[in-house]
C-alpha cells in the first residue's frame, strides 16, 4: 500500500476546485477543517507569508506542514473562519478569539487570530466533543497514580494541581477528574468551575467562562464563587499571585480546589508558587497533591531495534521507521507519563517549609517512593512504547 502524505491527501480532497476563486472559499475552509479532523490534528496553523498562506497541522504534538494556499484567497480564508467563530471580520489590526462547533457537535473548535506583517494569522484548536472527554481510568495513567488520584478527589478540602507545559494534556486530565467527582458523588456535591475558555461541557458542573474585558477574571470570579456555597472548584489555570492566593484560601476553608499550572515538574510547581509569593506554610498545608505530566508519541508497529539510546540509561530501545499506517512518521498516537508529588510524604513538608529548591524536593519525593517523569520515560523506552528520540524531544537532555 502506498504511503499517502498529509499534503497529498489534502490535494486529493481539493481536486477539481479552483483555489484562487473567492467563491470556493467556503468549500476550501470546510476541506481544511475536515482534513484536520481526519488527520487527528489538535491545531491548524494558517500563517500568511509573502507567497501565500502556509498551512500546518499539529499532530501528536508535532507541527506538520500540509499545504500553501494561494495568496489571492488568504484574507478570505481567515475572514471565513472569523465568520464561523462570530468574530469581527472588519477588525484585522487586533487579536480576536472565538468558538466554532461542528454541525454534528462531535468536535468543538476555538479560532484565534493575530495580526502579522503579511496579514492575519489564524490558529484553530480542535477539541473533542464534551461527551468524549474521558474518566481517569481511560487516560492511561499509571495504576498507582490513578488510585492515589481517586483518593485525593474524595477529599473535602485542599488544592490539587495538574502541572506541565502547554500541550501536555493538563486540561484533559482535569476534565477527567471533574467527571470522576460527579460520577462518584452521584451529583450530591456542589461543583463549579472558572475557565478560559470552557473547552467541554461537563454535566453536573456549574461552568463559567472568564471575561477579562468585563472585569471578570480568575481572581474576581473566584472570590465571588466562594459565596456560592461550592464544595468543589475547578480553576482553569493559576496565572497570577491573586488567583493563587484566593485558590489557597478556598482550599483551607472547606473546598476541594482543582487547577492547572505551568511548570516543568511537580517539584518545580512548588518553587514557582513560592516565587509567586505563596508562603511556605500555605504550600505545606494547602496542597494535597501535584500531578506532573507529559505526552510522548507512541511508536508505530513498524519500529525496529536501535542500538543508539542517546545517552538514556536503558538496556534496549526501538527507533521509528515509518509506514502507511503512521503516515511515515513512525508514531501513532500518544501516551501519558506522569508523577504525583504529595507534600505529606516523609521529609517533604520540612523541605517545603524551609524553602528547599525543586531539585531537593524532587530528590526527597523520589526517596519517599515517587516515580519521576524521567523514570516513567525510561520505562516507556524499555518497554518499546516510545523512542529515545521522543523522550529527548519532550524532556530535553538534562533530567529535571
C-alpha positions, 0 to 999 in steps of 0.5 A, spaced: 500 500 500 502 506 498 504 511 503 499 517 502 502 524 505 498 529 509 499 534 503 497 529 498 491 527 501 489 534 502 490 535 494 486 529 493 480 532 497 481 539 493 481 536 486 477 539 481 476 546 485 479 552 483 483 555 489 484 562 487 476 563 486 473 567 492 467 563 491 470 556 493 472 559 499 467 556 503 468 549 500 476 550 501 475 552 509 470 546 510 476 541 506 481 544 511 477 543 517 475 536 515 482 534 513 484 536 520 479 532 523 481 526 519 488 527 520 487 527 528 490 534 528 489 538 535 491 545 531 491 548 524 496 553 523 494 558 517 500 563 517 500 568 511 507 569 508 509 573 502 507 567 497 501 565 500 498 562 506 502 556 509 498 551 512 500 546 518 497 541 522 499 539 529 499 532 530 501 528 536 504 534 538 508 535 532 507 541 527 506 538 520 506 542 514 500 540 509 499 545 504 500 553 501 494 556 499 494 561 494 495 568 496 489 571 492 484 567 497 488 568 504 484 574 507 478 570 505 480 564 508 481 567 515 475 572 514 471 565 513 473 562 519 472 569 523 465 568 520 464 561 523 467 563 530 462 570 530 468 574 530 469 581 527 471 580 520 472 588 519 477 588 525 484 585 522 489 590 526 487 586 533 487 579 536 480 576 536 478 569 539 472 565 538 468 558 538 466 554 532 462 547 533 461 542 528 454 541 525 454 534 528 457 537 535 462 531 535 468 536 535 468 543 538 473 548 535 476 555 538 479 560 532 484 565 534 487 570 530 493 575 530 495 580 526 502 579 522 506 583 517 503 579 511 496 579 514 492 575 519 494 569 522 489 564 524 490 558 529 484 553 530 484 548 536 480 542 535 477 539 541 473 533 542 466 533 543 464 534 551 461 527 551 468 524 549 472 527 554 474 521 558 474 518 566 481 517 569 481 510 568 481 511 560 487 516 560 492 511 561 495 513 567 499 509 571 495 504 576 498 507 582 497 514 580 490 513 578 488 510 585 492 515 589 488 520 584 481 517 586 483 518 593 485 525 593 478 527 589 474 524 595 477 529 599 473 535 602 478 540 602 485 542 599 488 544 592 490 539 587 494 541 581 495 538 574 502 541 572 506 541 565 507 545 559 502 547 554 500 541 550 501 536 555 494 534 556 493 538 563 486 540 561 484 533 559 486 530 565 482 535 569 476 534 565 477 527 567 477 528 574 471 533 574 467 527 571 470 522 576 467 527 582 460 527 579 460 520 577 462 518 584 458 523 588 452 521 584 451 529 583 450 530 591 456 535 591 456 542 589 461 543 583 463 549 579 468 551 575 472 558 572 475 557 565 478 560 559 475 558 555 470 552 557 473 547 552 467 541 554 461 541 557 461 537 563 454 535 566 453 536 573 458 542 573 456 549 574 461 552 568 463 559 567 467 562 562 472 568 564 471 575 561 477 579 562 474 585 558 468 585 563 472 585 569 471 578 570 477 574 571 480 568 575 481 572 581 474 576 581 470 570 579 473 566 584 472 570 590 465 571 588 464 563 587 466 562 594 459 565 596 456 560 592 456 555 597 461 550 592 464 544 595 468 543 589 472 548 584 475 547 578 480 553 576 482 553 569 489 555 570 493 559 576 496 565 572 497 570 577 499 571 585 491 573 586 488 567 583 493 563 587 492 566 593 484 566 593 485 558 590 489 557 597 484 560 601 478 556 598 482 550 599 483 551 607 476 553 608 472 547 606 473 546 598 476 541 594 480 546 589 482 543 582 487 547 577 492 547 572 499 550 572 505 551 568 511 548 570 516 543 568 515 538 574 511 537 580 517 539 584 518 545 580 510 547 581 512 548 588 518 553 587 514 557 582 508 558 587 513 560 592 516 565 587 509 567 586 509 569 593 505 563 596 508 562 603 511 556 605 506 554 610 500 555 605 504 550 600 505 545 606 498 545 608 494 547 602 496 542 597 494 535 597 497 533 591 501 535 584 500 531 578 506 532 573 505 530 566 507 529 559 505 526 552 510 522 548 508 519 541 507 512 541 511 508 536 508 505 530 508 497 529 513 498 524 519 500 529 525 496 529 531 495 534 536 501 535 542 500 538 543 508 539 539 510 546 542 517 546 545 517 552 538 514 556 540 509 561 536 503 558 538 496 556 534 496 549 530 501 545 526 501 538 527 507 533 521 509 528 521 507 521 515 509 518 509 506 514 502 507 511 499 506 517 503 512 521 503 516 515 511 515 515 512 518 521 513 512 525 508 514 531 501 513 532 498 516 537 500 518 544 501 516 551 501 519 558 507 519 563 506 522 569 508 523 577 504 525 583 508 529 588 504 529 595 507 534 600 505 529 606 510 524 604 516 523 609 521 529 609 517 533 604 513 538 608 520 540 612 523 541 605 517 545 603 517 549 609 524 551 609 524 553 602 528 547 599 529 548 591 525 543 586 531 539 585 531 537 593 524 536 593 524 532 587 530 528 590 526 527 597 519 525 593 523 520 589 526 517 596 519 517 599 517 512 593 515 517 587 516 515 580 519 521 576 517 523 569 524 521 567 523 514 570 516 513 567 520 515 560 525 510 561 520 505 562 516 507 556 523 506 552 524 499 555 518 497 554 518 499 546 512 504 547 516 510 545 523 512 542 529 515 545 528 520 540 521 522 543 523 522 550 529 527 548 524 531 544 519 532 550 524 532 556 530 535 553 537 532 555 538 534 562 533 530 567 529 535 571 
